[in-house]
Amino acid sequence: MSASPAGAGIPADPPGGARAVAVWGIGVAVYFVAVIFRTSLGVAGLDAADRFHVNASALATFSLLQLLVYAGMQIPVGLMVDRLGTKKVLTLGAVLFTVGQLGFALSPSYGMALAARALLGCGDAMTFISVLRLGTRWFPARRGPLMAQLAGLVGMAGNLVSTLVLAPVLHGVGWTAAFAGSAVAGLVVLVPLVLFLRDHPEGYGPAPVRRASGATGATAGSGGSGGSGGFVRRQIRESWAEPGTRLGLWVHFTTQFPAMVFLLLWGMPFLVEAQGLSRTTAGGLLTLVVASNMALGLAYGQIVGRRQSARIPLALGTVALTALLWAAVLVYPGDRAPMWLLVALCLVLGTCGPASMIGFDFARPANPAERQGTASGITNMGGFIASMTTLLTVGILLDATGDNYRIAFSTVFVLEAVGVISILRLRPLALAREADRIRVTIPAQEPGPGPEPAPEPVSRACPLPETAGREGP
């Protein structure tokens, strides 16, 4: 590892500053373009059905495949970030999602279009974990929650661009020109990424990756010194062993999926078929979810950054409020809920994205710098696993019940209950471990009187905000 400026065995906080903002901004721009490409199908669903001559089930496969690839890539991407660094992974991701978007524009058949979306999803999966890593390597730890929320905010802005810009362009110039033209954005962000992005400030690099050798190698099953298999197993095992990582996964699992499912596939059919709204009005409500997410993201980041004890109350409060509004809409007397209740539901669904980012605020302090990518990948899987489960289950229940949305959307409550139970089970141990790490790490950084001996690196976890670990068990 590069020497710490403080000369301590534990790395000092990165300084932040204008250069950090510039480098982080390059990474976020890549993520912004990836989200535009990811959500572009949402505004082109009817056009895609006509172009490829497919029914609704085949059309839904686009979204399910993309989620499946995205979720399945999270741990591999985390391992790649930890081993190869942010710049290489982001560059590969930008190339893949640009080629995928261009391939989608030119695909003459449904099968080739599916392959293009899978390629796009693979590249997209490499962006968010990389941006989170940039935030932890370039900014002080106390800024971590805010930088994560800002990244999510930029992602939601990409969603808006798809809705407000790509949709009219698509209807104006046609399928091939619109999607091929949008692929140029991938090339635009690739240039500064290759030329200017750096993994970390000078002198603030993570510790060198430990190599398995001898007995350790045998234990890890690497079969030799520095085996990649041993590295992969060790990274996953040690990240999963931290209760903070598992708590982060369940927070992400429980909070993200209601809004994801609503925006990605079932929101429009529910509002049009079950609630009798026009497509224009339904589209306005979906946009309201995105706007609410963007407005509340900064607030969540500021609250968590200043008071770590707010993490669990914010996450569980979001889950409770989401469940309450969904229940109110689904059990409302009569066939349709009033507009004010649907507006309230969409506003509350906007809190799901910011609340899901809290999961990373549990995984981040639980793992040292060289495991941040793997831990973030494990955490990020949670919400996408829940989203895929709900997408499939709602579809199956709609077919089985003759499009009874009240029964189909009951899946939301089941998954939320599973997640809340897991959060409450892991919370005491995760917070106790976090508090212990603070008590051990902070004294090791304070020089005593007289000649200062070389301190033992007692804990190499990422530094935490001053308020971290104050939540009681």
CORMO-V67558 format. One record per backbone hydrogen bond with DSSP energy under -1.0 kcal/mol. NH is the residue of the N-H (numbers start at 1). CO is the residue of the C=O. If there is no record, write none. Layout:
<<NH | CO> <NH | CO>>
This chain:
<<7 | 4> <21 | 17> <22 | 18> <23 | 19> <24 | 20> <25 | 21> <26 | 22> <27 | 23> <28 | 24> <29 | 25> <30 | 26> <31 | 27> <32 | 28> <33 | 29> <34 | 30> <35 | 31> <36 | 32> <37 | 33> <38 | 34> <39 | 35> <44 | 41> <48 | 44> <49 | 45> <50 | 46> <51 | 47> <52 | 48> <54 | 49> <59 | 55> <60 | 56> <61 | 57> <62 | 59> <64 | 60> <65 | 61> <66 | 62> <67 | 63> <68 | 64> <69 | 65> <70 | 66> <71 | 67> <72 | 68> <73 | 69> <74 | 71> <77 | 73> <78 | 74> <79 | 75> <80 | 76> <81 | 77> <82 | 78> <83 | 79> <84 | 80> <85 | 81> <89 | 85> <90 | 86> <91 | 87> <92 | 88> <93 | 89> <94 | 90> <95 | 91> <96 | 92> <97 | 93> <98 | 94> <99 | 95> <100 | 96> <101 | 97> <102 | 98> <103 | 99> <104 | 100> <105 | 101> <106 | 102> <107 | 103> <113 | 109> <114 | 110> <115 | 111> <116 | 112> <117 | 113> <118 | 114> <119 | 115> <120 | 116> <121 | 117> <122 | 118> <123 | 119> <124 | 120> <125 | 121> <126 | 123> <127 | 124> <131 | 127> <132 | 128> <133 | 129> <134 | 130> <135 | 131> <136 | 132> <137 | 133> <138 | 134> <139 | 135> <143 | 140> <144 | 141> <147 | 143> <148 | 144> <149 | 145> <150 | 146> <151 | 147> <152 | 148> <153 | 149> <154 | 150> <155 | 151> <156 | 152> <157 | 153> <158 | 154> <159 | 155> <160 | 156> <161 | 157> <162 | 158> <163 | 159> <164 | 160> <165 | 161> <166 | 161> <167 | 162> <169 | 165> <170 | 166> <171 | 167> <172 | 168> <173 | 169> <174 | 170> <178 | 174> <179 | 175> <180 | 176> <181 | 177> <182 | 178> <183 | 179> <184 | 181> <185 | 182> <186 | 183> <188 | 184> <189 | 185> <190 | 186> <191 | 187> <193 | 189> <194 | 190> <195 | 191> <196 | 192> <204 | 201> <216 | 213> <218 | 214> <219 | 215> <220 | 216> <222 | 217> <226 | 212> <227 | 224> <231 | 227> <232 | 228> <233 | 229> <234 | 230> <235 | 231> <236 | 232> <237 | 233> <238 | 234> <239 | 235> <240 | 236> <241 | 237> <246 | 242> <247 | 243> <248 | 244> <249 | 245> <250 | 246> <251 | 247> <252 | 248> <253 | 249> <254 | 250> <255 | 251> <256 | 252> <260 | 256> <261 | 257> <262 | 258> <263 | 259> <264 | 260> <265 | 261> <266 | 261> <267 | 262> <270 | 266> <271 | 267> <272 | 268> <273 | 269> <275 | 270> <277 | 271> <282 | 278> <283 | 279> <284 | 280> <285 | 281> <286 | 282> <287 | 283> <288 | 284> <289 | 285> <290 | 286> <291 | 287> <292 | 288> <293 | 289> <294 | 290> <295 | 291> <296 | 292> <297 | 293> <300 | 296> <301 | 297> <302 | 298> <303 | 299> <304 | 300> <305 | 301> <306 | 302> <307 | 303> <310 | 307> <311 | 308> <314 | 310> <315 | 311> <316 | 312> <317 | 313> <318 | 314> <319 | 315> <320 | 316> <321 | 317> <322 | 318> <323 | 319> <324 | 320> <325 | 321> <326 | 322> <327 | 323> <328 | 324> <329 | 325> <330 | 326> <331 | 327> <342 | 338> <343 | 339> <344 | 340> <345 | 341> <346 | 342> <347 | 343> <348 | 344> <349 | 345> <350 | 346> <351 | 348> <352 | 349> <355 | 351> <356 | 352> <357 | 353> <358 | 355> <359 | 356> <362 | 359> <363 | 359> <364 | 360> <367 | 364> <371 | 368> <372 | 369> <375 | 371> <376 | 372> <377 | 373> <378 | 374> <379 | 375> <380 | 376> <381 | 377> <382 | 379> <385 | 381> <386 | 382> <387 | 383> <388 | 384> <389 | 385> <390 | 386> <391 | 387> <392 | 388> <393 | 389> <394 | 390> <395 | 391> <396 | 392> <397 | 393> <398 | 394> <399 | 395> <400 | 396> <401 | 397> <403 | 398> <405 | 403> <408 | 404> <409 | 405> <410 | 407> <411 | 408> <412 | 409> <414 | 410> <415 | 411> <416 | 412> <417 | 413> <418 | 414> <419 | 415> <420 | 416> <421 | 417> <422 | 418> <423 | 419> <424 | 420> <425 | 421> <426 | 422> <427 | 423> <430 | 426> <431 | 427> <432 | 428> <433 | 429> <434 | 430> <435 | 431> <436 | 432> <437 | 433> <438 | 434> <439 | 435> <440 | 436> <441 | 437> <442 | 438> <445 | 442> <446 | 443> <458 | 456> <462 | 367> <468 | 465> <470 | 467>>
